[in-house]
Amino acid sequence: MRSMELASRDLLYSVVIPVYNSEKTIENVCRRIIDLFEGVQKRFEIILVNDGSRDGSWQAMQKLVFNSRKIKIINLMRNFGEHNAVIAGLNYSRGEYVIVMDDDGQNPPEEIGRLINKMHEGYDVVFAYYETMRQSLLRNLGSAFNDKIATILLRKPKGLYLCSFKIISRALVNEVVKYAGPFPYIDGLIFRSTHNIGTVLVDHKERAYGHSNYTIGKLVALWLNMFTNFSILPLRIATLVGLLFSIIGFVSALYYAVEKIVHPDSSIGFATLIIAILMFSGIQLLTVGVIGEYIGRLFMSLNRTPQFIVREMKGFHDIPTSDFGG
């Protein structure tokens, strides 16, 4: 953990929100969180992590931290990705329970109470899930694919939906932030640490502004993090595919040899040769690519590629438990 490890843990709840191009929504989200806790639970903090936003998100965050001592803000030097921003926030959180949620208002802050109530049943982490996801078709397809792959690679329970809206115990947070690699995948870090996982049904709202920041490229990068950081299954699949096609090649060679002996005048088709070359070369390149991805990520980890870099932080001062926030 970073320097905040030495800070006194006098807070019960931390709310960590990665922020990217959300200048129009982040103020409303924070105000609703404060309204939710205010008068009910005084011991809380909101940690906003600006992940290289290209709009006025950082300026909006600075106004928020000026108006409320409950809000702390972190400005990263560039866009590192959602999971890197989340783990940055986790490193500087102090709460006994840490709530992670999005910055666009689709996770209603009013649903935090459901997560907290479920968490008090004794779980290490509680994931939210939705009856209806109000996202684009691309994002829904990506989420469904991510869910299937996580079930295979991470041995995720089939009935568990991986959601960015979750609450994590301090003990589990302390395990998650031990990961120092440049490609964190929060859910993978959770699953390798605990199986004591709960779920709770919450509402999911339409986006008030803009569109999802998840592009195809970001979804692919997320899947690669899952593939290469938490499982060697892709390497095993590549080995099995290579073995399968080697057997096919051997059987094919044996077949054509016998065919030539039985029918000396028969000719082996040019098209068959080209198809075989393309198939085998494609499999070889795929296998080399998978291996190269593992080696490249290992190299970047050994080269100490940063997980995140903090440009500046504001609001990280001692907060008396009697303070209600702005």
C-alpha positions, 0 to 999 in steps of 0.5 A, a space after each residue: 500500500 501507499 503512504 496512507 497505510 499509516 493513516 488512522 482508520 477512523 472511517 467506516 465507509 469509503 466510496 471509490 469512484 474512477 472518473 473519466 470525462 464525467 464533468 456533467 455527472 460527478 457533482 450530482 453523484 457525490 451530492 447524492 452519496 453525501 445526502 445518503 450518509 449524512 445524518 445516518 453515518 458520519 464516518 465516511 469519505 468519497 475518493 474520486 480518481 481522475 483517470 486522465 479525463 479530457 473534459 473539465 472533470 478535474 476542475 469539477 472535482 476541485 470544486 467538490 473538494 473545496 465544498 466538502 471535507 468528505 471528498 478527496 480527489 486524486 489526479 492521475 498523470 494520464 489515462 491508465 484504465 478503470 481498474 488501475 484508477 480503482 486500485 489507486 483509490 483502494 490504496 488511499 482508502 481508509 474505510 473498513 468497507 469500501 464501495 466501488 461505483 461508476 461516475 455516470 449515475 447509472 449506479 444509483 447512490 441510493 442503492 448503496 444501503 442494499 450493498 451495506 445490508 448484505 455485506 453485514 451478513 458476513 461476506 468479504 465482498 458483495 456484487 450488485 446485479 441488475 434485472 435490466 441493464 440500461 446500456 448499449 448493445 455493444 456494452 451488453 454483449 461485451 459484459 456477457 462475453 466477459 462474464 462467460 470468460 470469467 466463469 471459465 478462466 477465474 472459476 467464477 460461480 455461474 450465477 454471479 454477475 461481475 459488476 463494477 458496483 460492489 462493496 469490499 471488506 478492509 481485509 480483502 482490500 488489503 489483499 487486492 492492493 498487494 498486487 503491484 503489476 501494471 495490469 490489474 483486474 479487480 475481480 480477478 484479484 478478488 476471486 484469487 483471494 476469497 470465495 465468500 461472495 454475496 450478491 444483491 439486486 439493485 436498480 440500474 438507471 439510464 445514462 443522463 449524459 453522453 455514452 459509455 466510455 468503454 470502446 471495443 479496444 478497452 473491452 479487448 484490453 480488459 479481456 487480455 488482462 483476464 486471460 494473461 494475468 490470472 490464468 494459463 488456460 490460453 496457453 493450454 488451449 494453444 497447446 491442445 489446438 497445436 496437438 490437434 492440428 498436428 494429428 490432423 496433419 499426420 493423418 492427412 499425410 498418411 491418407 495421401 501417401 496411401 492414396 498415391 500408392 493405391 492410385 499412382 496417377 492421382 494428383 494432389 490438389 493445389 487448393 488442398 495444399 494452400 488450405 493446409 498451409 493457411 490453416 497451419 500457419 494461422 494456428 502457429 501465428 495465433 500460438 506465437 501471439 498468445 505466448 508473446 502476450 504473456 512474455 510481453 506482460 512479464 517484461 513490462 512487469 519486470 520493467 516496473 511499468 507503473 500501475 498508476 502515477 499520481 500527479 496531485 491529491 487534494 482533501 487528504 487531511 484528518 477528518 473528525 468523526 463529527 464532520 458531516 461534510 459540506 
